[in-house]
Amino acid sequence: MCATVRMWRWRRNPLRRRSDVMEAWVGLAVGVVMVLGAPVAGWAASDSMRASLDAQNAGRHAASAVLVANAPSAVSTGSDSGTNSAVVQAPARWTGPDGSGHTGSVPVTPGARSGTTTPVWLDSHGRLTDAPLSPSQTAVQADLIGAGAAGGFCLLTLAGQRSIRAQLDRHRASQWEREWAKVGPQWSSGHRA
């Protein structure tokens, strides 16, 4: 018989065990939970990440920093070609969102002169920070987190199914051993004659 019997756990037959039916129901439940739960988990994680990134971006402010000293004219990269870095650090001062003055090193082009203004990004406390993410960068990061959450949800659900199946297999093995302990001696004694 080459054809496989489909849905055998759902059909009545003398070899079907209660644990087989339970395994079929667990498989169906896992399928439904994955189909319904993975998109919800992915959407929730993506939405949460997007809100977090939007809040982070909203706390950043553009400002102008004024160099208080000349920037180094060139920084050697240490290679034989003598190529220079496109950005160097120079001391500057700026005013924070609350009106307080701040000083520190800011990235500028090599050779920038004292008194030159350069754009910087500040957090709500007036500290230097990176530029905010673009809407497309925010969307990509949020979508990647959402996809990871959906995948993780599926893996967790499948791990639960494997655990239940392992318990059912242990139960079936112990049930088989009990039955064999009853029938085995009778069966083997009939063949010794």
C-alpha positions as CSV (number, residue, x, y, z in Angstrom):
1,M,0.0,0.0,0.0
2,C,1.8,3.1,-1.3
3,A,-0.8,5.7,-0.5
4,T,-0.5,7.4,2.8
5,V,-3.6,7.6,4.9
6,R,-4.4,11.2,5.5
7,M,-6.0,12.5,8.6
8,W,-5.6,9.1,10.3
9,R,-5.7,10.6,13.8
10,W,-9.1,12.0,13.2
11,R,-10.7,8.8,11.8
12,R,-12.1,6.0,13.9
13,N,-10.0,2.8,13.8
14,P,-9.0,0.1,16.3
15,L,-5.4,1.2,16.4
16,R,-6.0,4.8,17.1
17,R,-5.1,5.8,20.7
18,R,-6.4,8.6,22.8
19,S,-2.9,10.2,22.8
20,D,-3.1,10.2,18.9
21,V,-6.3,12.2,19.0
22,M,-4.7,14.6,21.6
23,E,-1.7,15.1,19.3
24,A,-4.0,15.9,16.4
25,W,-5.9,18.5,18.5
26,V,-2.6,20.0,19.7
27,G,-1.4,20.3,16.1
28,L,-4.6,22.0,15.0
29,A,-4.4,24.4,18.0
30,V,-0.8,25.2,17.3
31,G,-1.6,26.0,13.6
32,V,-4.5,28.3,14.6
33,V,-2.4,30.0,17.3
34,M,0.5,30.6,14.8
35,V,-1.8,31.9,12.1
36,L,-3.6,34.3,14.5
37,G,-0.9,35.1,17.0
38,A,2.2,35.6,14.9
39,P,0.8,38.6,13.0
40,V,-0.5,40.1,16.3
41,A,2.9,39.7,18.0
42,G,4.7,41.1,14.9
43,W,2.4,44.1,14.7
44,A,2.6,44.8,18.5
45,A,6.4,44.7,18.5
46,S,6.7,46.8,15.3
47,D,4.2,49.4,16.7
48,S,6.0,49.6,20.0
49,M,9.4,50.0,18.3
50,R,8.1,52.6,15.9
51,A,6.6,54.6,18.9
52,S,9.9,54.3,20.8
53,L,11.9,55.5,17.8
54,D,9.5,58.4,17.1
55,A,9.7,59.5,20.7
56,Q,13.5,59.3,20.5
57,N,13.5,61.3,17.3
58,A,11.1,63.9,18.7
59,G,13.5,64.6,21.6
60,R,16.3,65.6,19.2
61,H,16.8,69.3,18.3
62,A,18.9,70.9,15.5
63,A,21.3,73.6,16.7
64,S,24.3,75.5,15.5
65,A,27.7,75.1,17.2
66,V,30.4,77.8,17.0
67,L,34.0,76.6,16.8
68,V,36.1,78.1,19.6
69,A,39.4,76.9,18.1
70,N,40.7,76.0,14.6
71,A,40.0,72.4,13.6
72,P,43.0,70.2,12.7
73,S,43.8,70.6,9.0
74,A,44.3,66.9,8.4
75,V,44.3,63.6,10.2
76,S,46.5,60.8,8.8
77,T,44.8,57.4,8.5
78,G,48.2,55.7,8.9
79,S,48.2,54.3,5.4
80,D,51.0,54.8,2.9
81,S,48.8,56.7,0.5
82,G,48.5,59.6,3.0
83,T,44.7,59.9,2.6
84,N,43.1,62.2,5.1
85,S,39.9,61.7,7.1
86,A,36.9,63.6,5.9
87,V,35.8,64.6,9.4
88,V,37.8,65.7,12.5
89,Q,36.8,66.8,16.0
90,A,37.1,70.4,17.1
91,P,36.1,72.3,20.3
92,A,32.8,74.2,20.0
93,R,30.1,75.9,22.1
94,W,26.3,75.8,21.6
95,T,23.1,76.7,23.3
96,G,20.8,74.0,24.5
97,P,17.0,73.9,24.1
98,D,16.6,75.3,27.6
99,G,19.0,78.3,26.9
100,S,22.0,76.9,28.8
101,G,25.4,77.1,27.3
102,H,27.4,73.9,26.5
103,T,30.9,73.1,25.2
104,G,32.5,70.0,23.7
105,S,34.0,68.5,20.6
106,V,31.9,68.4,17.4
107,P,32.6,66.8,14.1
108,V,33.7,69.3,11.4
109,T,35.6,69.2,8.1
110,P,39.4,69.4,8.4
111,G,40.8,72.9,8.6
112,A,37.6,74.7,9.7
113,R,38.4,78.0,11.4
114,S,37.5,79.3,14.8
115,G,34.1,81.1,14.7
116,T,32.7,78.9,12.0
117,T,29.2,77.5,12.7
118,T,28.4,73.9,12.1
119,P,25.0,72.1,12.5
120,V,24.7,69.7,15.5
121,W,21.9,67.6,17.0
122,L,21.1,67.8,20.7
123,D,19.0,65.8,23.1
124,S,16.5,67.4,25.5
125,H,19.4,68.1,28.0
126,G,21.5,69.9,25.4
127,R,24.0,67.1,25.0
128,L,25.3,66.2,21.5
129,T,23.6,63.2,19.9
130,D,23.2,61.6,16.5
131,A,20.8,63.0,13.9
132,P,17.3,61.6,14.1
133,L,16.4,58.6,11.9
134,S,14.6,59.2,8.7
135,P,11.1,57.9,8.3
136,S,12.3,55.1,6.1
137,Q,15.0,54.1,8.6
138,T,12.4,54.1,11.4
139,A,10.1,52.0,9.3
140,V,12.8,49.5,8.4
141,Q,13.9,49.1,12.0
142,A,10.4,48.7,13.3
143,D,9.5,46.2,10.6
144,L,12.6,44.1,11.3
145,I,11.7,44.0,15.0
146,G,8.1,43.0,14.1
147,A,9.3,40.2,11.8
148,G,11.7,39.0,14.5
149,A,8.9,39.0,17.1
150,A,6.5,37.1,14.7
151,G,9.3,34.5,14.0
152,G,10.1,34.2,17.7
153,F,6.4,33.7,18.5
154,C,6.2,30.9,15.9
155,L,9.4,29.2,17.3
156,L,8.1,29.4,20.8
157,T,4.7,27.9,19.8
158,L,6.5,25.1,17.9
159,A,8.7,24.5,20.9
160,G,5.6,24.1,23.0
161,Q,4.1,21.7,20.5
162,R,7.4,19.6,20.6
163,S,7.3,19.5,24.4
164,I,3.7,18.3,24.4
165,R,4.5,15.7,21.7
166,A,7.5,14.5,23.8
167,Q,5.2,14.0,26.8
168,L,2.7,12.1,24.7
169,D,5.5,9.9,23.3
170,R,6.7,9.1,26.8
171,H,3.2,8.3,27.8
172,R,2.7,6.0,24.8
173,A,6.1,4.3,25.5
174,S,5.1,3.6,29.1
175,Q,1.7,2.4,28.1
176,W,3.3,0.1,25.6
177,E,5.7,-1.3,28.2
178,R,2.8,-2.0,30.6
179,E,0.8,-3.8,27.9
180,W,3.9,-5.8,26.8
181,A,4.5,-6.8,30.5
182,K,1.0,-8.4,30.4
183,V,1.1,-10.0,27.0
184,G,4.8,-10.6,26.4
185,P,5.2,-13.6,28.8
186,Q,2.1,-15.3,27.3
187,W,3.2,-14.7,23.8
188,S,6.8,-15.9,24.3
189,S,5.8,-19.0,26.3
190,G,3.6,-20.3,23.5
191,H,6.6,-20.3,21.1
192,R,8.9,-22.4,23.4
193,A,7.0,-25.7,23.1
